[in-house]
Amino acid sequence: MRCPSASSCVHPQWAKAHYRLGSALTAVEEWSAAEESLVKAHELDSSNKQIKSALKAFRSSAATQLGQPAFCVAHSAIIASLSAQ
């Protein structure tokens, strides 16, 4: 049985699962879904250094590929706060 979307197959409270999914989606340039997964991972475990690093890498990769900052306005505060660290 296939999942209708990758995020629906991830346990909703497992930060590491969201982190891994977000990293994989970043690698295949699925920017919107990657952002959603990485932000969810950060919301679940905001002290995790791997998740913070993945969000920073996402921001850099998305901006490079799209030629502009590529993150949802709703998530901009979270991602911007990582840049300050």
TORTOR-404901 format. One record per atom (N, C-alpha, C): residue number from 1; residue in one letter; atom name; z, y, x. Coordinates in Angstrom, 1 decimal. Example, Ala and Ser with C-alpha at 12.3 -4.5 7.8 and 13.67 -1.06 7.14 Angstrom:
<i: 1 aa: A at: N w: 7.8 v: -5.7 u: 13.2>
<i: 1 aa: A at: CA w: 7.8 v: -4.5 u: 12.3>
<i: 1 aa: A at: C w: 7.8 v: -3.3 u: 13.2>
<i: 2 aa: S at: N w: 7.1 v: -2.2 u: 12.8>
<i: 2 aa: S at: CA w: 7.1 v: -1.1 u: 13.7>
<i: 2 aa: S at: C w: 7.9 v: 0.0 u: 12.9>
This chain:
<i: 1 aa: M at: N w: 0.0 v: -1.2 u: 0.8>
<i: 1 aa: M at: CA w: 0.0 v: 0.0 u: 0.0>
<i: 1 aa: M at: C w: 0.0 v: 1.2 u: 0.9>
<i: 2 aa: R at: N w: -0.9 v: 2.1 u: 0.6>
<i: 2 aa: R at: CA w: -1.0 v: 3.4 u: 1.4>
<i: 2 aa: R at: C w: -0.2 v: 4.5 u: 0.7>
<i: 3 aa: C at: N w: 0.3 v: 5.4 u: 1.5>
<i: 3 aa: C at: CA w: 1.0 v: 6.5 u: 1.0>
<i: 3 aa: C at: C w: 0.0 v: 7.6 u: 0.6>
<i: 4 aa: P at: N w: 0.2 v: 8.3 u: -0.5>
<i: 4 aa: P at: CA w: -0.7 v: 9.4 u: -0.9>
<i: 4 aa: P at: C w: -0.8 v: 10.5 u: 0.2>
<i: 5 aa: S at: N w: 0.3 v: 10.7 u: 0.9>
<i: 5 aa: S at: CA w: 0.3 v: 11.7 u: 2.0>
<i: 5 aa: S at: C w: 1.4 v: 11.2 u: 3.0>
<i: 6 aa: A at: N w: 1.2 v: 11.5 u: 4.3>
<i: 6 aa: A at: CA w: 2.1 v: 11.1 u: 5.3>
<i: 6 aa: A at: C w: 3.5 v: 11.5 u: 5.0>
<i: 7 aa: S at: N w: 3.7 v: 12.8 u: 4.6>
<i: 7 aa: S at: CA w: 5.0 v: 13.3 u: 4.4>
<i: 7 aa: S at: C w: 5.8 v: 12.5 u: 3.3>
<i: 8 aa: S at: N w: 5.1 v: 11.9 u: 2.3>
<i: 8 aa: S at: CA w: 5.8 v: 11.2 u: 1.3>
<i: 8 aa: S at: C w: 6.3 v: 9.9 u: 1.7>
<i: 9 aa: C at: N w: 5.9 v: 9.4 u: 2.9>
<i: 9 aa: C at: CA w: 6.4 v: 8.2 u: 3.5>
<i: 9 aa: C at: C w: 7.5 v: 8.4 u: 4.5>
<i: 10 aa: V at: N w: 7.9 v: 9.6 u: 4.7>
<i: 10 aa: V at: CA w: 9.0 v: 9.9 u: 5.6>
<i: 10 aa: V at: C w: 10.3 v: 10.0 u: 4.8>
<i: 11 aa: H at: N w: 11.4 v: 9.4 u: 5.3>
<i: 11 aa: H at: CA w: 12.7 v: 9.6 u: 4.6>
<i: 11 aa: H at: C w: 13.0 v: 11.1 u: 4.6>
<i: 12 aa: P at: N w: 13.4 v: 11.6 u: 3.4>
<i: 12 aa: P at: CA w: 13.6 v: 13.0 u: 3.3>
<i: 12 aa: P at: C w: 14.7 v: 13.6 u: 4.1>
<i: 13 aa: Q at: N w: 15.7 v: 12.8 u: 4.6>
<i: 13 aa: Q at: CA w: 16.8 v: 13.3 u: 5.3>
<i: 13 aa: Q at: C w: 16.8 v: 12.9 u: 6.8>
<i: 14 aa: W at: N w: 15.7 v: 12.4 u: 7.3>
<i: 14 aa: W at: CA w: 15.7 v: 12.0 u: 8.7>
<i: 14 aa: W at: C w: 14.9 v: 13.0 u: 9.5>
<i: 15 aa: A at: N w: 15.6 v: 13.8 u: 10.2>
<i: 15 aa: A at: CA w: 15.0 v: 14.9 u: 11.0>
<i: 15 aa: A at: C w: 14.0 v: 14.3 u: 12.0>
<i: 16 aa: K at: N w: 14.4 v: 13.2 u: 12.7>
<i: 16 aa: K at: CA w: 13.6 v: 12.6 u: 13.7>
<i: 16 aa: K at: C w: 12.2 v: 12.2 u: 13.1>
<i: 17 aa: A at: N w: 12.2 v: 11.6 u: 11.9>
<i: 17 aa: A at: CA w: 11.0 v: 11.2 u: 11.3>
<i: 17 aa: A at: C w: 10.1 v: 12.4 u: 11.0>
<i: 18 aa: H at: N w: 10.7 v: 13.5 u: 10.5>
<i: 18 aa: H at: CA w: 9.9 v: 14.7 u: 10.3>
<i: 18 aa: H at: C w: 9.3 v: 15.3 u: 11.6>
<i: 19 aa: Y at: N w: 10.2 v: 15.2 u: 12.6>
<i: 19 aa: Y at: CA w: 9.7 v: 15.7 u: 13.9>
<i: 19 aa: Y at: C w: 8.6 v: 14.9 u: 14.5>
<i: 20 aa: R at: N w: 8.7 v: 13.6 u: 14.4>
<i: 20 aa: R at: CA w: 7.6 v: 12.7 u: 14.9>
<i: 20 aa: R at: C w: 6.3 v: 12.9 u: 14.1>
<i: 21 aa: L at: N w: 6.4 v: 13.0 u: 12.8>
<i: 21 aa: L at: CA w: 5.3 v: 13.3 u: 11.9>
<i: 21 aa: L at: C w: 4.6 v: 14.6 u: 12.3>
<i: 22 aa: G at: N w: 5.5 v: 15.6 u: 12.4>
<i: 22 aa: G at: CA w: 5.0 v: 17.0 u: 12.7>
<i: 22 aa: G at: C w: 4.2 v: 17.0 u: 14.1>
<i: 23 aa: S at: N w: 4.8 v: 16.3 u: 15.0>
<i: 23 aa: S at: CA w: 4.2 v: 16.2 u: 16.4>
<i: 23 aa: S at: C w: 2.8 v: 15.5 u: 16.3>
<i: 24 aa: A at: N w: 2.7 v: 14.4 u: 15.5>
<i: 24 aa: A at: CA w: 1.5 v: 13.7 u: 15.4>
<i: 24 aa: A at: C w: 0.4 v: 14.5 u: 14.6>
<i: 25 aa: L at: N w: 0.9 v: 15.2 u: 13.6>
<i: 25 aa: L at: CA w: 0.0 v: 16.1 u: 12.9>
<i: 25 aa: L at: C w: -0.5 v: 17.3 u: 13.7>
<i: 26 aa: T at: N w: 0.3 v: 17.8 u: 14.6>
<i: 26 aa: T at: CA w: -0.1 v: 18.8 u: 15.5>
<i: 26 aa: T at: C w: -1.2 v: 18.3 u: 16.4>
<i: 27 aa: A at: N w: -1.0 v: 17.1 u: 16.9>
<i: 27 aa: A at: CA w: -2.0 v: 16.5 u: 17.8>
<i: 27 aa: A at: C w: -3.4 v: 16.4 u: 17.2>
<i: 28 aa: V at: N w: -3.4 v: 16.1 u: 15.9>
<i: 28 aa: V at: CA w: -4.7 v: 16.0 u: 15.2>
<i: 28 aa: V at: C w: -5.1 v: 17.3 u: 14.5>
<i: 29 aa: E at: N w: -4.4 v: 18.4 u: 14.8>
<i: 29 aa: E at: CA w: -4.7 v: 19.7 u: 14.3>
<i: 29 aa: E at: C w: -4.7 v: 19.8 u: 12.8>
<i: 30 aa: E at: N w: -3.7 v: 19.1 u: 12.2>
<i: 30 aa: E at: CA w: -3.4 v: 19.3 u: 10.7>
<i: 30 aa: E at: C w: -2.3 v: 20.3 u: 10.6>
<i: 31 aa: W at: N w: -2.7 v: 21.6 u: 10.8>
<i: 31 aa: W at: CA w: -1.7 v: 22.7 u: 11.1>
<i: 31 aa: W at: C w: -0.7 v: 22.9 u: 9.9>
<i: 32 aa: S at: N w: -1.2 v: 22.9 u: 8.7>
<i: 32 aa: S at: CA w: -0.3 v: 23.2 u: 7.6>
<i: 32 aa: S at: C w: 0.8 v: 22.1 u: 7.4>
<i: 33 aa: A at: N w: 0.3 v: 20.8 u: 7.4>
<i: 33 aa: A at: CA w: 1.2 v: 19.7 u: 7.3>
<i: 33 aa: A at: C w: 2.1 v: 19.5 u: 8.5>
<i: 34 aa: A at: N w: 1.6 v: 19.9 u: 9.7>
<i: 34 aa: A at: CA w: 2.5 v: 19.8 u: 10.9>
<i: 34 aa: A at: C w: 3.6 v: 20.8 u: 10.8>
<i: 35 aa: E at: N w: 3.3 v: 22.0 u: 10.3>
<i: 35 aa: E at: CA w: 4.3 v: 23.1 u: 10.2>
<i: 35 aa: E at: C w: 5.3 v: 22.6 u: 9.2>
<i: 36 aa: E at: N w: 4.9 v: 22.1 u: 8.1>
<i: 36 aa: E at: CA w: 5.8 v: 21.7 u: 7.0>
<i: 36 aa: E at: C w: 6.8 v: 20.6 u: 7.6>
<i: 37 aa: S at: N w: 6.3 v: 19.7 u: 8.3>
<i: 37 aa: S at: CA w: 7.2 v: 18.6 u: 8.8>
<i: 37 aa: S at: C w: 8.1 v: 19.1 u: 9.9>
<i: 38 aa: L at: N w: 7.6 v: 19.9 u: 10.8>
<i: 38 aa: L at: CA w: 8.4 v: 20.4 u: 11.9>
<i: 38 aa: L at: C w: 9.5 v: 21.4 u: 11.3>
<i: 39 aa: V at: N w: 9.2 v: 22.2 u: 10.4>
<i: 39 aa: V at: CA w: 10.2 v: 23.1 u: 9.8>
<i: 39 aa: V at: C w: 11.2 v: 22.3 u: 9.1>
<i: 40 aa: K at: N w: 10.8 v: 21.3 u: 8.4>
<i: 40 aa: K at: CA w: 11.8 v: 20.4 u: 7.7>
<i: 40 aa: K at: C w: 12.7 v: 19.7 u: 8.7>
<i: 41 aa: A at: N w: 12.2 v: 19.3 u: 9.8>
<i: 41 aa: A at: CA w: 13.0 v: 18.7 u: 10.8>
<i: 41 aa: A at: C w: 14.0 v: 19.7 u: 11.4>
<i: 42 aa: H at: N w: 13.6 v: 20.9 u: 11.6>
<i: 42 aa: H at: CA w: 14.5 v: 21.9 u: 12.1>
<i: 42 aa: H at: C w: 15.6 v: 22.3 u: 11.0>
<i: 43 aa: E at: N w: 15.2 v: 22.3 u: 9.8>
<i: 43 aa: E at: CA w: 16.2 v: 22.6 u: 8.7>
<i: 43 aa: E at: C w: 17.3 v: 21.5 u: 8.7>
<i: 44 aa: L at: N w: 16.9 v: 20.2 u: 9.0>
<i: 44 aa: L at: CA w: 17.8 v: 19.1 u: 8.9>
<i: 44 aa: L at: C w: 18.6 v: 19.0 u: 10.2>
<i: 45 aa: D at: N w: 18.1 v: 19.5 u: 11.3>
<i: 45 aa: D at: CA w: 18.8 v: 19.4 u: 12.6>
<i: 45 aa: D at: C w: 18.5 v: 20.5 u: 13.5>
<i: 46 aa: S at: N w: 19.0 v: 21.7 u: 13.2>
<i: 46 aa: S at: CA w: 18.6 v: 22.9 u: 13.9>
<i: 46 aa: S at: C w: 19.1 v: 23.0 u: 15.3>
<i: 47 aa: S at: N w: 20.0 v: 22.1 u: 15.8>
<i: 47 aa: S at: CA w: 20.5 v: 22.1 u: 17.1>
<i: 47 aa: S at: C w: 19.7 v: 21.2 u: 18.1>
<i: 48 aa: N at: N w: 18.7 v: 20.4 u: 17.5>
<i: 48 aa: N at: CA w: 17.9 v: 19.5 u: 18.3>
<i: 48 aa: N at: C w: 16.9 v: 20.2 u: 19.2>
<i: 49 aa: K at: N w: 17.0 v: 20.0 u: 20.5>
<i: 49 aa: K at: CA w: 16.2 v: 20.7 u: 21.4>
<i: 49 aa: K at: C w: 14.7 v: 20.2 u: 21.4>
<i: 50 aa: Q at: N w: 14.5 v: 18.9 u: 21.1>
<i: 50 aa: Q at: CA w: 13.2 v: 18.4 u: 20.9>
<i: 50 aa: Q at: C w: 12.4 v: 19.1 u: 19.8>
<i: 51 aa: I at: N w: 13.1 v: 19.2 u: 18.7>
<i: 51 aa: I at: CA w: 12.5 v: 19.8 u: 17.5>
<i: 51 aa: I at: C w: 12.2 v: 21.3 u: 17.8>
<i: 52 aa: K at: N w: 13.1 v: 22.0 u: 18.4>
<i: 52 aa: K at: CA w: 12.9 v: 23.4 u: 18.8>
<i: 52 aa: K at: C w: 11.6 v: 23.5 u: 19.7>
<i: 53 aa: S at: N w: 11.6 v: 22.6 u: 20.7>
<i: 53 aa: S at: CA w: 10.4 v: 22.6 u: 21.6>
<i: 53 aa: S at: C w: 9.1 v: 22.3 u: 20.9>
<i: 54 aa: A at: N w: 9.2 v: 21.4 u: 19.9>
<i: 54 aa: A at: CA w: 8.0 v: 21.0 u: 19.2>
<i: 54 aa: A at: C w: 7.5 v: 22.2 u: 18.3>
<i: 55 aa: L at: N w: 8.4 v: 22.9 u: 17.7>
<i: 55 aa: L at: CA w: 8.1 v: 24.1 u: 16.9>
<i: 55 aa: L at: C w: 7.4 v: 25.2 u: 17.8>
<i: 56 aa: K at: N w: 8.0 v: 25.4 u: 19.0>
<i: 56 aa: K at: CA w: 7.4 v: 26.3 u: 19.9>
<i: 56 aa: K at: C w: 6.0 v: 25.9 u: 20.3>
<i: 57 aa: A at: N w: 5.8 v: 24.6 u: 20.6>
<i: 57 aa: A at: CA w: 4.5 v: 24.1 u: 21.0>
<i: 57 aa: A at: C w: 3.5 v: 24.2 u: 19.8>
<i: 58 aa: F at: N w: 4.0 v: 23.9 u: 18.6>
<i: 58 aa: F at: CA w: 3.2 v: 24.0 u: 17.4>
<i: 58 aa: F at: C w: 2.7 v: 25.5 u: 17.3>
<i: 59 aa: R at: N w: 3.5 v: 26.4 u: 17.5>
<i: 59 aa: R at: CA w: 3.2 v: 27.8 u: 17.3>
<i: 59 aa: R at: C w: 2.1 v: 28.2 u: 18.3>
<i: 60 aa: S at: N w: 2.3 v: 27.8 u: 19.6>
<i: 60 aa: S at: CA w: 1.3 v: 28.1 u: 20.6>
<i: 60 aa: S at: C w: 0.0 v: 27.4 u: 20.4>
<i: 61 aa: S at: N w: 0.0 v: 26.1 u: 20.0>
<i: 61 aa: S at: CA w: -1.2 v: 25.4 u: 19.8>
<i: 61 aa: S at: C w: -2.0 v: 25.9 u: 18.6>
<i: 62 aa: A at: N w: -1.3 v: 26.2 u: 17.5>
<i: 62 aa: A at: CA w: -1.9 v: 26.7 u: 16.3>
<i: 62 aa: A at: C w: -2.6 v: 28.1 u: 16.6>
<i: 63 aa: A at: N w: -1.8 v: 28.9 u: 17.3>
<i: 63 aa: A at: CA w: -2.3 v: 30.3 u: 17.6>
<i: 63 aa: A at: C w: -3.6 v: 30.2 u: 18.5>
<i: 64 aa: T at: N w: -3.5 v: 29.3 u: 19.5>
<i: 64 aa: T at: CA w: -4.7 v: 29.1 u: 20.4>
<i: 64 aa: T at: C w: -5.9 v: 28.6 u: 19.6>
<i: 65 aa: Q at: N w: -5.7 v: 27.6 u: 18.8>
<i: 65 aa: Q at: CA w: -6.8 v: 27.0 u: 18.1>
<i: 65 aa: Q at: C w: -7.4 v: 27.9 u: 17.0>
<i: 66 aa: L at: N w: -6.5 v: 28.6 u: 16.4>
<i: 66 aa: L at: CA w: -7.0 v: 29.4 u: 15.2>
<i: 66 aa: L at: C w: -7.2 v: 30.9 u: 15.6>
<i: 67 aa: G at: N w: -6.8 v: 31.3 u: 16.8>
<i: 67 aa: G at: CA w: -7.0 v: 32.7 u: 17.2>
<i: 67 aa: G at: C w: -6.0 v: 33.7 u: 16.6>
<i: 68 aa: Q at: N w: -5.0 v: 33.2 u: 16.0>
<i: 68 aa: Q at: CA w: -4.0 v: 34.1 u: 15.4>
<i: 68 aa: Q at: C w: -2.7 v: 33.3 u: 15.2>
<i: 69 aa: P at: N w: -1.6 v: 34.0 u: 15.0>
<i: 69 aa: P at: CA w: -0.4 v: 33.3 u: 14.7>
<i: 69 aa: P at: C w: -0.6 v: 32.4 u: 13.4>
<i: 70 aa: A at: N w: -0.3 v: 31.2 u: 13.5>
<i: 70 aa: A at: CA w: -0.6 v: 30.3 u: 12.4>
<i: 70 aa: A at: C w: 0.7 v: 29.6 u: 11.9>
<i: 71 aa: F at: N w: 1.4 v: 30.4 u: 11.1>
<i: 71 aa: F at: CA w: 2.5 v: 29.8 u: 10.4>
<i: 71 aa: F at: C w: 2.8 v: 30.5 u: 9.1>
<i: 72 aa: C at: N w: 3.3 v: 29.8 u: 8.2>
<i: 72 aa: C at: CA w: 3.5 v: 30.2 u: 6.9>
<i: 72 aa: C at: C w: 4.6 v: 31.4 u: 6.9>
<i: 73 aa: V at: N w: 4.3 v: 32.4 u: 6.1>
<i: 73 aa: V at: CA w: 5.3 v: 33.5 u: 6.0>
<i: 73 aa: V at: C w: 6.7 v: 33.0 u: 5.7>
<i: 74 aa: A at: N w: 6.8 v: 32.0 u: 4.9>
<i: 74 aa: A at: CA w: 8.1 v: 31.5 u: 4.5>
<i: 74 aa: A at: C w: 8.8 v: 30.9 u: 5.7>
<i: 75 aa: H at: N w: 8.1 v: 30.5 u: 6.7>
<i: 75 aa: H at: CA w: 8.7 v: 29.8 u: 7.8>
<i: 75 aa: H at: C w: 8.7 v: 30.8 u: 9.1>
<i: 76 aa: S at: N w: 8.2 v: 32.0 u: 8.9>
<i: 76 aa: S at: CA w: 8.1 v: 32.9 u: 10.1>
<i: 76 aa: S at: C w: 9.4 v: 33.2 u: 10.7>
<i: 77 aa: A at: N w: 10.5 v: 33.4 u: 9.9>
<i: 77 aa: A at: CA w: 11.8 v: 33.7 u: 10.4>
<i: 77 aa: A at: C w: 12.3 v: 32.6 u: 11.3>
<i: 78 aa: I at: N w: 12.1 v: 31.3 u: 10.9>
<i: 78 aa: I at: CA w: 12.6 v: 30.2 u: 11.7>
<i: 78 aa: I at: C w: 11.8 v: 30.1 u: 13.0>
<i: 79 aa: I at: N w: 10.5 v: 30.2 u: 12.9>
<i: 79 aa: I at: CA w: 9.7 v: 30.1 u: 14.1>
<i: 79 aa: I at: C w: 9.9 v: 31.3 u: 15.1>
<i: 80 aa: A at: N w: 10.0 v: 32.5 u: 14.5>
<i: 80 aa: A at: CA w: 10.2 v: 33.7 u: 15.3>
<i: 80 aa: A at: C w: 11.6 v: 33.6 u: 16.0>
<i: 81 aa: S at: N w: 12.6 v: 33.0 u: 15.4>
<i: 81 aa: S at: CA w: 13.9 v: 32.9 u: 16.0>
<i: 81 aa: S at: C w: 13.9 v: 32.0 u: 17.2>
<i: 82 aa: L at: N w: 13.0 v: 31.0 u: 17.2>
<i: 82 aa: L at: CA w: 12.8 v: 30.2 u: 18.3>
<i: 82 aa: L at: C w: 12.2 v: 30.9 u: 19.5>
<i: 83 aa: S at: N w: 11.4 v: 31.8 u: 19.3>
<i: 83 aa: S at: CA w: 10.8 v: 32.6 u: 20.4>
<i: 83 aa: S at: C w: 11.8 v: 33.5 u: 21.1>
<i: 84 aa: A at: N w: 12.8 v: 33.9 u: 20.4>
<i: 84 aa: A at: CA w: 13.9 v: 34.7 u: 20.9>
<i: 84 aa: A at: C w: 14.8 v: 33.9 u: 21.8>
<i: 85 aa: Q at: N w: 14.8 v: 32.6 u: 21.7>
<i: 85 aa: Q at: CA w: 15.7 v: 31.8 u: 22.5>
<i: 85 aa: Q at: C w: 15.2 v: 31.4 u: 23.8>
